Amino acid sequence: MKEFSLDAEEQELLDAFDAGEFQSVMTPERKQFIETVAKQSFQQNKRVNIKVSESDFTAIQKAALQQGIPHQAFISSILHKYVSGTLYEVR
């Protein structure tokens, strides 16, 4: 197995993980969301190519990362919510 050199922060995270200091925060609602997004990502009925600004794409990537899903699945989820009437603007 290949040896890796960790920086101080990485080593601290690894030590905390090995010590069992991490707790799962998976809720039933989050699990259902992830399952729904995963199912949608396998339903590739049509391919769509769009152009978006670099700043919008960066924001999409960040939001997808926060949700823990690929940006393509995130975009698909947003579009599905919009066309099904379940996407709401939060102010």
FIVOLUM-810245 format. One record per atom (N, C-alpha, C, O, CB): residue in one letter; chain; atom name; z, y, x. Coordinates in nm, 2 decimals, m for minus. Glycine has a CB too. Layout:
BEGIN
<code a; unit A; site CA; up Z; north Y; east X>;
...
END
This chain:
BEGIN
<code m; unit A; site N; up 0.00; north m0.12; east 0.08>;
<code m; unit A; site CA; up 0.00; north 0.00; east 0.00>;
<code m; unit A; site C; up 0.00; north 0.12; east 0.09>;
<code m; unit A; site O; up 0.07; north 0.13; east 0.19>;
<code m; unit A; site CB; up 0.12; north 0.00; east m0.10>;
<code k; unit A; site N; up m0.08; north 0.22; east 0.05>;
<code k; unit A; site CA; up m0.09; north 0.35; east 0.13>;
<code k; unit A; site C; up 0.04; north 0.43; east 0.12>;
<code k; unit A; site O; up 0.09; north 0.45; east 0.01>;
<code k; unit A; site CB; up m0.21; north 0.43; east 0.08>;
<code e; unit A; site N; up 0.08; north 0.48; east 0.23>;
<code e; unit A; site CA; up 0.20; north 0.57; east 0.23>;
<code e; unit A; site C; up 0.16; north 0.71; east 0.21>;
<code e; unit A; site O; up 0.05; north 0.76; east 0.25>;
<code e; unit A; site CB; up 0.27; north 0.56; east 0.37>;
<code f; unit A; site N; up 0.24; north 0.78; east 0.13>;
<code f; unit A; site CA; up 0.21; north 0.92; east 0.10>;
<code f; unit A; site C; up 0.33; north 1.01; east 0.15>;
<code f; unit A; site O; up 0.44; north 0.97; east 0.15>;
<code f; unit A; site CB; up 0.19; north 0.94; east m0.05>;
<code s; unit A; site N; up 0.29; north 1.13; east 0.19>;
<code s; unit A; site CA; up 0.39; north 1.22; east 0.24>;
<code s; unit A; site C; up 0.42; north 1.32; east 0.12>;
<code s; unit A; site O; up 0.33; north 1.38; east 0.07>;
<code s; unit A; site CB; up 0.34; north 1.30; east 0.36>;
<code l; unit A; site N; up 0.54; north 1.32; east 0.08>;
<code l; unit A; site CA; up 0.58; north 1.41; east m0.03>;
<code l; unit A; site C; up 0.65; north 1.54; east 0.02>;
<code l; unit A; site O; up 0.72; north 1.54; east 0.12>;
<code l; unit A; site CB; up 0.68; north 1.34; east m0.13>;
<code d; unit A; site N; up 0.62; north 1.65; east m0.05>;
<code d; unit A; site CA; up 0.69; north 1.77; east m0.02>;
<code d; unit A; site C; up 0.83; north 1.77; east m0.08>;
<code d; unit A; site O; up 0.86; north 1.67; east m0.15>;
<code d; unit A; site CB; up 0.61; north 1.90; east m0.06>;
<code a; unit A; site N; up 0.91; north 1.87; east m0.06>;
<code a; unit A; site CA; up 1.05; north 1.86; east m0.10>;
<code a; unit A; site C; up 1.06; north 1.85; east m0.25>;
<code a; unit A; site O; up 1.14; north 1.78; east m0.31>;
<code a; unit A; site CB; up 1.13; north 1.99; east m0.05>;
<code e; unit A; site N; up 0.98; north 1.93; east m0.32>;
<code e; unit A; site CA; up 0.98; north 1.93; east m0.47>;
<code e; unit A; site C; up 0.94; north 1.79; east m0.53>;
<code e; unit A; site O; up 1.00; north 1.74; east m0.62>;
<code e; unit A; site CB; up 0.89; north 2.04; east m0.53>;
<code e; unit A; site N; up 0.84; north 1.74; east m0.47>;
<code e; unit A; site CA; up 0.79; north 1.60; east m0.51>;
<code e; unit A; site C; up 0.90; north 1.50; east m0.49>;
<code e; unit A; site O; up 0.92; north 1.41; east m0.57>;
<code e; unit A; site CB; up 0.66; north 1.57; east m0.44>;
<code q; unit A; site N; up 0.96; north 1.50; east m0.37>;
<code q; unit A; site CA; up 1.06; north 1.41; east m0.34>;
<code q; unit A; site C; up 1.18; north 1.42; east m0.43>;
<code q; unit A; site O; up 1.24; north 1.32; east m0.47>;
<code q; unit A; site CB; up 1.11; north 1.43; east m0.19>;
<code e; unit A; site N; up 1.22; north 1.54; east m0.47>;
<code e; unit A; site CA; up 1.33; north 1.57; east m0.56>;
<code e; unit A; site C; up 1.29; north 1.51; east m0.70>;
<code e; unit A; site O; up 1.38; north 1.44; east m0.76>;
<code e; unit A; site CB; up 1.35; north 1.72; east m0.58>;
<code l; unit A; site N; up 1.17; north 1.52; east m0.74>;
<code l; unit A; site CA; up 1.13; north 1.47; east m0.87>;
<code l; unit A; site C; up 1.13; north 1.31; east m0.87>;
<code l; unit A; site O; up 1.18; north 1.25; east m0.96>;
<code l; unit A; site CB; up 0.99; north 1.51; east m0.91>;
<code l; unit A; site N; up 1.08; north 1.26; east m0.76>;
<code l; unit A; site CA; up 1.08; north 1.11; east m0.74>;
<code l; unit A; site C; up 1.22; north 1.06; east m0.74>;
<code l; unit A; site O; up 1.25; north 0.95; east m0.80>;
<code l; unit A; site CB; up 1.01; north 1.07; east m0.61>;
<code d; unit A; site N; up 1.31; north 1.12; east m0.67>;
<code d; unit A; site CA; up 1.45; north 1.08; east m0.66>;
<code d; unit A; site C; up 1.52; north 1.09; east m0.80>;
<code d; unit A; site O; up 1.59; north 0.99; east m0.84>;
<code d; unit A; site CB; up 1.53; north 1.16; east m0.56>;
<code a; unit A; site N; up 1.49; north 1.19; east m0.88>;
<code a; unit A; site CA; up 1.54; north 1.21; east m1.01>;
<code a; unit A; site C; up 1.49; north 1.10; east m1.10>;
<code a; unit A; site O; up 1.56; north 1.04; east m1.18>;
<code a; unit A; site CB; up 1.51; north 1.34; east m1.07>;
<code f; unit A; site N; up 1.36; north 1.06; east m1.09>;
<code f; unit A; site CA; up 1.30; north 0.96; east m1.17>;
<code f; unit A; site C; up 1.37; north 0.82; east m1.13>;
<code f; unit A; site O; up 1.41; north 0.75; east m1.22>;
<code f; unit A; site CB; up 1.15; north 0.95; east m1.15>;
<code d; unit A; site N; up 1.38; north 0.80; east m1.01>;
<code d; unit A; site CA; up 1.44; north 0.67; east m0.96>;
<code d; unit A; site C; up 1.58; north 0.66; east m1.01>;
<code d; unit A; site O; up 1.63; north 0.55; east m1.03>;
<code d; unit A; site CB; up 1.43; north 0.66; east m0.81>;
<code a; unit A; site N; up 1.65; north 0.77; east m1.02>;
<code a; unit A; site CA; up 1.79; north 0.77; east m1.06>;
<code a; unit A; site C; up 1.81; north 0.76; east m1.21>;
<code a; unit A; site O; up 1.92; north 0.75; east m1.27>;
<code a; unit A; site CB; up 1.86; north 0.89; east m1.01>;
<code g; unit A; site N; up 1.69; north 0.76; east m1.28>;
<code g; unit A; site CA; up 1.70; north 0.74; east m1.43>;
<code g; unit A; site C; up 1.74; north 0.87; east m1.50>;
<code g; unit A; site O; up 1.79; north 0.87; east m1.61>;
<code g; unit A; site CB; up 1.79; north 0.64; east m1.47>;
<code e; unit A; site N; up 1.71; north 0.99; east m1.44>;
<code e; unit A; site CA; up 1.75; north 1.11; east m1.50>;
<code e; unit A; site C; up 1.65; north 1.17; east m1.60>;
<code e; unit A; site O; up 1.68; north 1.27; east m1.66>;
<code e; unit A; site CB; up 1.76; north 1.21; east m1.39>;
<code f; unit A; site N; up 1.54; north 1.10; east m1.62>;
<code f; unit A; site CA; up 1.44; north 1.15; east m1.72>;
<code f; unit A; site C; up 1.46; north 1.08; east m1.85>;
<code f; unit A; site O; up 1.48; north 0.95; east m1.85>;
<code f; unit A; site CB; up 1.30; north 1.13; east m1.66>;
<code q; unit A; site N; up 1.46; north 1.15; east m1.96>;
<code q; unit A; site CA; up 1.47; north 1.09; east m2.09>;
<code q; unit A; site C; up 1.34; north 1.12; east m2.17>;
<code q; unit A; site O; up 1.28; north 1.23; east m2.16>;
<code q; unit A; site CB; up 1.59; north 1.15; east m2.16>;
<code s; unit A; site N; up 1.30; north 1.02; east m2.24>;
<code s; unit A; site CA; up 1.18; north 1.04; east m2.33>;
<code s; unit A; site C; up 1.21; north 1.13; east m2.44>;
<code s; unit A; site O; up 1.32; north 1.12; east m2.50>;
<code s; unit A; site CB; up 1.13; north 0.90; east m2.38>;
<code v; unit A; site N; up 1.12; north 1.22; east m2.47>;
<code v; unit A; site CA; up 1.14; north 1.31; east m2.59>;
<code v; unit A; site C; up 1.03; north 1.28; east m2.69>;
<code v; unit A; site O; up 1.00; north 1.37; east m2.77>;
<code v; unit A; site CB; up 1.13; north 1.46; east m2.54>;
<code m; unit A; site N; up 0.98; north 1.16; east m2.69>;
<code m; unit A; site CA; up 0.88; north 1.12; east m2.79>;
<code m; unit A; site C; up 0.94; north 1.11; east m2.93>;
<code m; unit A; site O; up 1.03; north 1.03; east m2.95>;
<code m; unit A; site CB; up 0.81; north 0.98; east m2.75>;
<code t; unit A; site N; up 0.89; north 1.19; east m3.02>;
<code t; unit A; site CA; up 0.93; north 1.19; east m3.15>;
<code t; unit A; site C; up 0.83; north 1.11; east m3.24>;
<code t; unit A; site O; up 0.72; north 1.09; east m3.19>;
<code t; unit A; site CB; up 0.96; north 1.33; east m3.21>;
<code p; unit A; site N; up 0.87; north 1.06; east m3.35>;
<code p; unit A; site CA; up 0.77; north 0.99; east m3.44>;
<code p; unit A; site C; up 0.65; north 1.08; east m3.47>;
<code p; unit A; site O; up 0.54; north 1.03; east m3.48>;
<code p; unit A; site CB; up 0.84; north 0.94; east m3.56>;
<code e; unit A; site N; up 0.68; north 1.21; east m3.49>;
<code e; unit A; site CA; up 0.57; north 1.30; east m3.52>;
<code e; unit A; site C; up 0.47; north 1.32; east m3.40>;
<code e; unit A; site O; up 0.35; north 1.32; east m3.42>;
<code e; unit A; site CB; up 0.63; north 1.44; east m3.56>;
<code r; unit A; site N; up 0.53; north 1.33; east m3.28>;
<code r; unit A; site CA; up 0.44; north 1.34; east m3.16>;
<code r; unit A; site C; up 0.36; north 1.21; east m3.14>;
<code r; unit A; site O; up 0.25; north 1.22; east m3.10>;
<code r; unit A; site CB; up 0.53; north 1.37; east m3.04>;
<code k; unit A; site N; up 0.43; north 1.10; east m3.16>;
<code k; unit A; site CA; up 0.36; north 0.97; east m3.15>;
<code k; unit A; site C; up 0.24; north 0.96; east m3.24>;
<code k; unit A; site O; up 0.13; north 0.92; east m3.21>;
<code k; unit A; site CB; up 0.45; north 0.85; east m3.17>;
<code q; unit A; site N; up 0.26; north 1.00; east m3.37>;
<code q; unit A; site CA; up 0.16; north 1.00; east m3.47>;
<code q; unit A; site C; up 0.04; north 1.09; east m3.43>;
<code q; unit A; site O; up m0.07; north 1.06; east m3.44>;
<code q; unit A; site CB; up 0.21; north 1.04; east m3.61>;
<code f; unit A; site N; up 0.08; north 1.21; east m3.38>;
<code f; unit A; site CA; up m0.03; north 1.31; east m3.33>;
<code f; unit A; site C; up m0.11; north 1.25; east m3.22>;
<code f; unit A; site O; up m0.23; north 1.26; east m3.23>;
<code f; unit A; site CB; up 0.04; north 1.44; east m3.29>;
<code i; unit A; site N; up m0.04; north 1.19; east m3.13>;
<code i; unit A; site CA; up m0.12; north 1.13; east m3.01>;
<code i; unit A; site C; up m0.21; north 1.02; east m3.06>;
<code i; unit A; site O; up m0.32; north 1.00; east m3.01>;
<code i; unit A; site CB; up m0.02; north 1.08; east m2.91>;
<code e; unit A; site N; up m0.16; north 0.93; east m3.15>;
<code e; unit A; site CA; up m0.24; north 0.82; east m3.20>;
<code e; unit A; site C; up m0.36; north 0.88; east m3.28>;
<code e; unit A; site O; up m0.47; north 0.82; east m3.26>;
<code e; unit A; site CB; up m0.15; north 0.73; east m3.30>;
<code t; unit A; site N; up m0.34; north 0.98; east m3.36>;
<code t; unit A; site CA; up m0.45; north 1.04; east m3.43>;
<code t; unit A; site C; up m0.56; north 1.10; east m3.34>;
<code t; unit A; site O; up m0.68; north 1.07; east m3.36>;
<code t; unit A; site CB; up m0.40; north 1.15; east m3.52>;
<code v; unit A; site N; up m0.51; north 1.17; east m3.24>;
<code v; unit A; site CA; up m0.61; north 1.23; east m3.14>;
<code v; unit A; site C; up m0.68; north 1.12; east m3.06>;
<code v; unit A; site O; up m0.80; north 1.13; east m3.04>;
<code v; unit A; site CB; up m0.53; north 1.32; east m3.04>;
<code a; unit A; site N; up m0.61; north 1.01; east m3.03>;
<code a; unit A; site CA; up m0.67; north 0.90; east m2.96>;
<code a; unit A; site C; up m0.78; north 0.84; east m3.04>;
<code a; unit A; site O; up m0.89; north 0.80; east m2.99>;
<code a; unit A; site CB; up m0.57; north 0.80; east m2.91>;
<code k; unit A; site N; up m0.75; north 0.81; east m3.17>;
<code k; unit A; site CA; up m0.85; north 0.76; east m3.26>;
<code k; unit A; site C; up m0.97; north 0.85; east m3.27>;
<code k; unit A; site O; up m1.08; north 0.80; east m3.27>;
<code k; unit A; site CB; up m0.79; north 0.73; east m3.40>;
<code q; unit A; site N; up m0.95; north 0.98; east m3.28>;
<code q; unit A; site CA; up m1.06; north 1.07; east m3.30>;
<code q; unit A; site C; up m1.14; north 1.07; east m3.17>;
<code q; unit A; site O; up m1.26; north 1.09; east m3.18>;
<code q; unit A; site CB; up m1.00; north 1.21; east m3.33>;
<code s; unit A; site N; up m1.08; north 1.05; east m3.06>;
<code s; unit A; site CA; up m1.16; north 1.06; east m2.93>;
<code s; unit A; site C; up m1.25; north 0.94; east m2.92>;
<code s; unit A; site O; up m1.35; north 0.95; east m2.85>;
<code s; unit A; site CB; up m1.07; north 1.06; east m2.81>;
<code f; unit A; site N; up m1.23; north 0.83; east m3.00>;
<code f; unit A; site CA; up m1.32; north 0.71; east m2.99>;
<code f; unit A; site C; up m1.42; north 0.72; east m3.10>;
<code f; unit A; site O; up m1.52; north 0.64; east m3.10>;
<code f; unit A; site CB; up m1.23; north 0.59; east m3.01>;
<code q; unit A; site N; up m1.41; north 0.82; east m3.19>;
<code q; unit A; site CA; up m1.51; north 0.83; east m3.30>;
<code q; unit A; site C; up m1.62; north 0.93; east m3.25>;
<code q; unit A; site O; up m1.62; north 1.05; east m3.30>;
<code q; unit A; site CB; up m1.44; north 0.88; east m3.43>;
<code q; unit A; site N; up m1.70; north 0.89; east m3.16>;
<code q; unit A; site CA; up m1.80; north 0.98; east m3.11>;
<code q; unit A; site C; up m1.93; north 0.97; east m3.19>;
<code q; unit A; site O; up m2.02; north 0.90; east m3.14>;
<code q; unit A; site CB; up m1.83; north 0.95; east m2.96>;
<code n; unit A; site N; up m1.93; north 1.03; east m3.30>;
<code n; unit A; site CA; up m2.05; north 1.02; east m3.39>;
<code n; unit A; site C; up m2.16; north 1.11; east m3.34>;
<code n; unit A; site O; up m2.28; north 1.07; east m3.34>;
<code n; unit A; site CB; up m2.01; north 1.06; east m3.53>;
<code k; unit A; site N; up m2.13; north 1.23; east m3.30>;
<code k; unit A; site CA; up m2.23; north 1.33; east m3.26>;
<code k; unit A; site C; up m2.18; north 1.40; east m3.14>;
<code k; unit A; site O; up m2.06; north 1.43; east m3.12>;
<code k; unit A; site CB; up m2.26; north 1.43; east m3.37>;
<code r; unit A; site N; up m2.28; north 1.43; east m3.05>;
<code r; unit A; site CA; up m2.25; north 1.51; east m2.93>;
<code r; unit A; site C; up m2.28; north 1.65; east m2.95>;
<code r; unit A; site O; up m2.39; north 1.68; east m3.01>;
<code r; unit A; site CB; up m2.32; north 1.45; east m2.80>;
<code v; unit A; site N; up m2.19; north 1.74; east m2.91>;
<code v; unit A; site CA; up m2.22; north 1.89; east m2.93>;
<code v; unit A; site C; up m2.20; north 1.95; east m2.80>;
<code v; unit A; site O; up m2.10; north 1.93; east m2.73>;
<code v; unit A; site CB; up m2.12; north 1.95; east m3.04>;
<code n; unit A; site N; up m2.30; north 2.04; east m2.76>;
<code n; unit A; site CA; up m2.28; north 2.12; east m2.64>;
<code n; unit A; site C; up m2.27; north 2.26; east m2.68>;
<code n; unit A; site O; up m2.35; north 2.32; east m2.75>;
<code n; unit A; site CB; up m2.41; north 2.10; east m2.54>;
<code i; unit A; site N; up m2.16; north 2.33; east m2.63>;
<code i; unit A; site CA; up m2.14; north 2.47; east m2.66>;
<code i; unit A; site C; up m2.11; north 2.54; east m2.53>;
<code i; unit A; site O; up m2.07; north 2.48; east m2.43>;
<code i; unit A; site CB; up m2.02; north 2.48; east m2.76>;
<code k; unit A; site N; up m2.13; north 2.67; east m2.53>;
<code k; unit A; site CA; up m2.09; north 2.76; east m2.42>;
<code k; unit A; site C; up m1.97; north 2.84; east m2.46>;
<code k; unit A; site O; up m1.98; north 2.90; east m2.57>;
<code k; unit A; site CB; up m2.21; north 2.84; east m2.37>;
<code v; unit A; site N; up m1.87; north 2.85; east m2.38>;
<code v; unit A; site CA; up m1.76; north 2.93; east m2.40>;
<code v; unit A; site C; up m1.73; north 3.01; east m2.27>;
<code v; unit A; site O; up m1.77; north 2.97; east m2.17>;
<code v; unit A; site CB; up m1.63; north 2.85; east m2.44>;
<code s; unit A; site N; up m1.66; north 3.12; east m2.29>;
<code s; unit A; site CA; up m1.63; north 3.20; east m2.17>;
<code s; unit A; site C; up m1.53; north 3.12; east m2.08>;
<code s; unit A; site O; up m1.46; north 3.03; east m2.13>;
<code s; unit A; site CB; up m1.57; north 3.34; east m2.22>;
<code e; unit A; site N; up m1.54; north 3.16; east m1.96>;
<code e; unit A; site CA; up m1.45; north 3.09; east m1.86>;
<code e; unit A; site C; up m1.30; north 3.11; east m1.90>;
<code e; unit A; site O; up m1.22; north 3.02; east m1.88>;
<code e; unit A; site CB; up m1.48; north 3.14; east m1.72>;
<code s; unit A; site N; up m1.27; north 3.23; east m1.95>;
<code s; unit A; site CA; up m1.13; north 3.26; east m1.98>;
<code s; unit A; site C; up m1.08; north 3.17; east m2.10>;
<code s; unit A; site O; up m0.97; north 3.12; east m2.11>;
<code s; unit A; site CB; up m1.10; north 3.40; east m2.01>;
<code d; unit A; site N; up m1.17; north 3.16; east m2.20>;
<code d; unit A; site CA; up m1.14; north 3.07; east m2.32>;
<code d; unit A; site C; up m1.13; north 2.93; east m2.27>;
<code d; unit A; site O; up m1.04; north 2.86; east m2.32>;
<code d; unit A; site CB; up m1.25; north 3.09; east m2.43>;
<code f; unit A; site N; up m1.22; north 2.88; east m2.19>;
<code f; unit A; site CA; up m1.21; north 2.74; east m2.14>;
<code f; unit A; site C; up m1.09; north 2.72; east m2.06>;
<code f; unit A; site O; up m1.02; north 2.61; east m2.08>;
<code f; unit A; site CB; up m1.34; north 2.71; east m2.05>;
<code t; unit A; site N; up m1.04; north 2.81; east m1.98>;
<code t; unit A; site CA; up m0.92; north 2.80; east m1.91>;
<code t; unit A; site C; up m0.80; north 2.79; east m2.00>;
<code t; unit A; site O; up m0.71; north 2.70; east m1.99>;
<code t; unit A; site CB; up m0.90; north 2.91; east m1.81>;
<code a; unit A; site N; up m0.80; north 2.87; east m2.11>;
<code a; unit A; site CA; up m0.70; north 2.87; east m2.21>;
<code a; unit A; site C; up m0.70; north 2.73; east m2.28>;
<code a; unit A; site O; up m0.59; north 2.68; east m2.31>;
<code a; unit A; site CB; up m0.71; north 2.99; east m2.31>;
<code i; unit A; site N; up m0.81; north 2.68; east m2.31>;
<code i; unit A; site CA; up m0.83; north 2.55; east m2.38>;
<code i; unit A; site C; up m0.77; north 2.44; east m2.29>;
<code i; unit A; site O; up m0.69; north 2.36; east m2.34>;
<code i; unit A; site CB; up m0.97; north 2.52; east m2.42>;
<code q; unit A; site N; up m0.81; north 2.44; east m2.17>;
<code q; unit A; site CA; up m0.75; north 2.34; east m2.07>;
<code q; unit A; site C; up m0.60; north 2.35; east m2.06>;
<code q; unit A; site O; up m0.54; north 2.24; east m2.06>;
<code q; unit A; site CB; up m0.82; north 2.36; east m1.93>;
<code k; unit A; site N; up m0.54; north 2.47; east m2.06>;
<code k; unit A; site CA; up m0.40; north 2.48; east m2.05>;
<code k; unit A; site C; up m0.33; north 2.43; east m2.18>;
<code k; unit A; site O; up m0.23; north 2.35; east m2.17>;
<code k; unit A; site CB; up m0.36; north 2.63; east m2.03>;
<code a; unit A; site N; up m0.39; north 2.46; east m2.29>;
<code a; unit A; site CA; up m0.33; north 2.42; east m2.42>;
<code a; unit A; site C; up m0.34; north 2.26; east m2.43>;
<code a; unit A; site O; up m0.25; north 2.20; east m2.48>;
<code a; unit A; site CB; up m0.40; north 2.48; east m2.54>;
<code a; unit A; site N; up m0.45; north 2.21; east m2.39>;
<code a; unit A; site CA; up m0.47; north 2.06; east m2.39>;
<code a; unit A; site C; up m0.37; north 1.99; east m2.30>;
<code a; unit A; site O; up m0.31; north 1.89; east m2.33>;
<code a; unit A; site CB; up m0.62; north 2.02; east m2.35>;
<code l; unit A; site N; up m0.35; north 2.05; east m2.18>;
<code l; unit A; site CA; up m0.26; north 2.00; east m2.09>;
<code l; unit A; site C; up m0.12; north 2.00; east m2.15>;
<code l; unit A; site O; up m0.04; north 1.90; east m2.13>;
<code l; unit A; site CB; up m0.26; north 2.08; east m1.96>;
<code q; unit A; site N; up m0.08; north 2.11; east m2.21>;
<code q; unit A; site CA; up 0.05; north 2.11; east m2.28>;
<code q; unit A; site C; up 0.07; north 2.01; east m2.39>;
<code q; unit A; site O; up 0.18; north 1.96; east m2.41>;
<code q; unit A; site CB; up 0.07; north 2.25; east m2.34>;
<code q; unit A; site N; up m0.04; north 1.97; east m2.45>;
<code q; unit A; site CA; up m0.04; north 1.87; east m2.56>;
<code q; unit A; site C; up m0.05; north 1.73; east m2.50>;
<code q; unit A; site O; up m0.02; north 1.63; east m2.56>;
<code q; unit A; site CB; up m0.16; north 1.89; east m2.66>;
<code g; unit A; site N; up m0.09; north 1.72; east m2.37>;
<code g; unit A; site CA; up m0.10; north 1.60; east m2.30>;
<code g; unit A; site C; up m0.22; north 1.52; east m2.34>;
<code g; unit A; site O; up m0.22; north 1.39; east m2.34>;
<code g; unit A; site CB; up 0.02; north 1.51; east m2.34>;
<code i; unit A; site N; up m0.33; north 1.59; east m2.37>;
<code i; unit A; site CA; up m0.46; north 1.52; east m2.41>;
<code i; unit A; site C; up m0.57; north 1.59; east m2.34>;
<code i; unit A; site O; up m0.56; north 1.70; east m2.29>;
<code i; unit A; site CB; up m0.48; north 1.53; east m2.57>;
<code p; unit A; site N; up m0.68; north 1.52; east m2.33>;
<code p; unit A; site CA; up m0.80; north 1.57; east m2.26>;
<code p; unit A; site C; up m0.85; north 1.69; east m2.34>;
<code p; unit A; site O; up m0.84; north 1.70; east m2.46>;
<code p; unit A; site CB; up m0.92; north 1.47; east m2.25>;
<code h; unit A; site N; up m0.92; north 1.79; east m2.27>;
<code h; unit A; site CA; up m0.96; north 1.91; east m2.34>;
<code h; unit A; site C; up m1.07; north 1.88; east m2.45>;
<code h; unit A; site O; up m1.08; north 1.95; east m2.55>;
<code h; unit A; site CB; up m1.02; north 2.01; east m2.24>;
<code q; unit A; site N; up m1.15; north 1.78; east m2.42>;
<code q; unit A; site CA; up m1.25; north 1.74; east m2.53>;
<code q; unit A; site C; up m1.18; north 1.70; east m2.66>;
<code q; unit A; site O; up m1.23; north 1.74; east m2.76>;
<code q; unit A; site CB; up m1.35; north 1.63; east m2.47>;
<code a; unit A; site N; up m1.08; north 1.62; east m2.64>;
<code a; unit A; site CA; up m1.01; north 1.57; east m2.76>;
<code a; unit A; site C; up m0.94; north 1.69; east m2.83>;
<code a; unit A; site O; up m0.93; north 1.69; east m2.95>;
<code a; unit A; site CB; up m0.91; north 1.46; east m2.73>;
<code f; unit A; site N; up m0.89; north 1.78; east m2.75>;
<code f; unit A; site CA; up m0.82; north 1.90; east m2.80>;
<code f; unit A; site C; up m0.92; north 1.99; east m2.88>;
<code f; unit A; site O; up m0.89; north 2.03; east m2.99>;
<code f; unit A; site CB; up m0.76; north 1.98; east m2.69>;
<code i; unit A; site N; up m1.04; north 2.01; east m2.83>;
<code i; unit A; site CA; up m1.14; north 2.09; east m2.90>;
<code i; unit A; site C; up m1.18; north 2.02; east m3.03>;
<code i; unit A; site O; up m1.19; north 2.08; east m3.13>;
<code i; unit A; site CB; up m1.26; north 2.11; east m2.81>;
<code s; unit A; site N; up m1.20; north 1.89; east m3.02>;
<code s; unit A; site CA; up m1.24; north 1.81; east m3.14>;
<code s; unit A; site C; up m1.13; north 1.82; east m3.25>;
<code s; unit A; site O; up m1.16; north 1.83; east m3.36>;
<code s; unit A; site CB; up m1.26; north 1.66; east m3.10>;
<code s; unit A; site N; up m1.00; north 1.81; east m3.20>;
<code s; unit A; site CA; up m0.89; north 1.82; east m3.30>;
<code s; unit A; site C; up m0.89; north 1.96; east m3.37>;
<code s; unit A; site O; up m0.87; north 1.97; east m3.49>;
<code s; unit A; site CB; up m0.76; north 1.80; east m3.22>;
<code i; unit A; site N; up m0.91; north 2.06; east m3.29>;
<code i; unit A; site CA; up m0.91; north 2.20; east m3.35>;
<code i; unit A; site C; up m1.03; north 2.21; east m3.45>;
<code i; unit A; site O; up m1.01; north 2.26; east m3.56>;
<code i; unit A; site CB; up m0.93; north 2.31; east m3.24>;
<code l; unit A; site N; up m1.15; north 2.16; east m3.41>;
<code l; unit A; site CA; up m1.26; north 2.17; east m3.51>;
<code l; unit A; site C; up m1.23; north 2.09; east m3.63>;
<code l; unit A; site O; up m1.26; north 2.13; east m3.74>;
<code l; unit A; site CB; up m1.39; north 2.12; east m3.44>;
<code h; unit A; site N; up m1.17; north 1.97; east m3.62>;
<code h; unit A; site CA; up m1.14; north 1.88; east m3.73>;
<code h; unit A; site C; up m1.04; north 1.95; east m3.82>;
<code h; unit A; site O; up m1.06; north 1.96; east m3.95>;
<code h; unit A; site CB; up m1.09; north 1.75; east m3.69>;
<code k; unit A; site N; up m0.94; north 2.01; east m3.76>;
<code k; unit A; site CA; up m0.84; north 2.08; east m3.85>;
<code k; unit A; site C; up m0.90; north 2.20; east m3.92>;
<code k; unit A; site O; up m0.87; north 2.23; east m4.03>;
<code k; unit A; site CB; up m0.72; north 2.13; east m3.76>;
<code y; unit A; site N; up m0.99; north 2.27; east m3.85>;
<code y; unit A; site CA; up m1.06; north 2.39; east m3.91>;
<code y; unit A; site C; up m1.14; north 2.34; east m4.03>;
<code y; unit A; site O; up m1.13; north 2.40; east m4.14>;
<code y; unit A; site CB; up m1.14; north 2.46; east m3.81>;
<code v; unit A; site N; up m1.23; north 2.24; east m4.01>;
<code v; unit A; site CA; up m1.32; north 2.21; east m4.12>;
<code v; unit A; site C; up m1.24; north 2.13; east m4.24>;
<code v; unit A; site O; up m1.29; north 2.13; east m4.35>;
<code v; unit A; site CB; up m1.43; north 2.12; east m4.07>;
<code s; unit A; site N; up m1.13; north 2.07; east m4.21>;
<code s; unit A; site CA; up m1.05; north 2.01; east m4.31>;
<code s; unit A; site C; up m0.95; north 2.10; east m4.38>;
<code s; unit A; site O; up m0.89; north 2.06; east m4.47>;
<code s; unit A; site CB; up m0.98; north 1.89; east m4.25>;
<code g; unit A; site N; up m0.95; north 2.23; east m4.33>;
<code g; unit A; site CA; up m0.86; north 2.33; east m4.39>;
<code g; unit A; site C; up m0.71; north 2.32; east m4.35>;
<code g; unit A; site O; up m0.63; north 2.37; east m4.42>;
<code g; unit A; site CB; up m0.87; north 2.32; east m4.54>;
<code t; unit A; site N; up m0.69; north 2.25; east m4.24>;
<code t; unit A; site CA; up m0.55; north 2.23; east m4.20>;
<code t; unit A; site C; up m0.51; north 2.31; east m4.08>;
<code t; unit A; site O; up m0.40; north 2.30; east m4.03>;
<code t; unit A; site CB; up m0.52; north 2.09; east m4.18>;
<code l; unit A; site N; up m0.60; north 2.39; east m4.03>;
<code l; unit A; site CA; up m0.58; north 2.48; east m3.92>;
<code l; unit A; site C; up m0.53; north 2.61; east m3.97>;
<code l; unit A; site O; up m0.60; north 2.68; east m4.04>;
<code l; unit A; site CB; up m0.70; north 2.49; east m3.82>;
<code y; unit A; site N; up m0.41; north 2.65; east m3.93>;
<code y; unit A; site CA; up m0.35; north 2.78; east m3.97>;
<code y; unit A; site C; up m0.32; north 2.87; east m3.86>;
<code y; unit A; site O; up m0.28; north 2.83; east m3.75>;
<code y; unit A; site CB; up m0.23; north 2.75; east m4.05>;
<code e; unit A; site N; up m0.35; north 3.00; east m3.88>;
<code e; unit A; site CA; up m0.32; north 3.10; east m3.77>;
<code e; unit A; site C; up m0.17; north 3.13; east m3.78>;
<code e; unit A; site O; up m0.12; north 3.16; east m3.89>;
<code e; unit A; site CB; up m0.40; north 3.22; east m3.79>;
<code v; unit A; site N; up m0.11; north 3.13; east m3.67>;
<code v; unit A; site CA; up 0.04; north 3.16; east m3.66>;
<code v; unit A; site C; up 0.05; north 3.30; east m3.59>;
<code v; unit A; site O; up m0.01; north 3.32; east m3.49>;
<code v; unit A; site CB; up 0.11; north 3.05; east m3.57>;
<code r; unit A; site N; up 0.12; north 3.39; east m3.66>;
<code r; unit A; site CA; up 0.14; north 3.52; east m3.61>;
<code r; unit A; site C; up 0.28; north 3.55; east m3.57>;
<code r; unit A; site O; up 0.31; north 3.66; east m3.53>;
<code r; unit A; site CB; up 0.09; north 3.62; east m3.70>;
END
